[in-house]
């Protein structure tokens, strides 16, 4: 975890060039430490460097390929997908294949791929997180609203209208959310 300390130091001092230099060296490592890689991506995600780093996060795929545990691979690829803003074809193919392998039995797979932007491959930032949210969205399930509405229960949803009705702890009455807005503001619980 020596790299992690260096990364955190560069993030705190907002030294993007220094961060990238260490990151390039880190990506050529022969071994990958899952906890360190996950911590690195989480630290960058909540920092001011996240937007710029989104252009370079694809280099982490080399390390991702070395992971053997499927849950670890899913978590790292989800973080890579959340951070990326390049939307390149190679990453789109990797993410699509990963989701296809994991959710191949889902009868709504193709519809969910369309909703998360992976069919057109123009903007698929956060595709895995969005797919997981869409899979979680069922009547009676709970979600958290990141913009301050608190925890909510899904009361009803319509795939045809691409919207759902929810009841939140900090909002009076039922609220209707389009899937598009839900994918931006909700987190599955």
C-alpha angles and dihedrals in degrees: 000000000000090000092054092059090051092048093050090048091053091045093051092049090045089234100157096171092050090047092052092049092055091042093056090051090047093052091059092058117129093219131041126214107206096204092049093047092047092048091048093052093045091050092050092045092061095041135086089251093067098094095049092040089055088078092058105033091095088077087072089072088083089061093040090058090059093059115100105188111087094214091052091048091050093049094049094045089049090054092046089051092048092052101040119097100168096084093204123178096241094057091043090056092048092050093045092050091047093051092043091054094046100041103026092130094054107114090207095049097118093045091051091048088055093048094052093050097248096117094062091031091210098117117005100150108149092012096149094047090049093047090051090050092050089050090050094049106104133131110281096020122123131234137179121234110221094202097065108277091112127212117352138189121222106236099176140347137194122205090190095056092031092227140106140203119231140175117218130198095232099039127073115234133359120315127208117215129185115229088244092059093039091057089055099046111024132083122191117245 
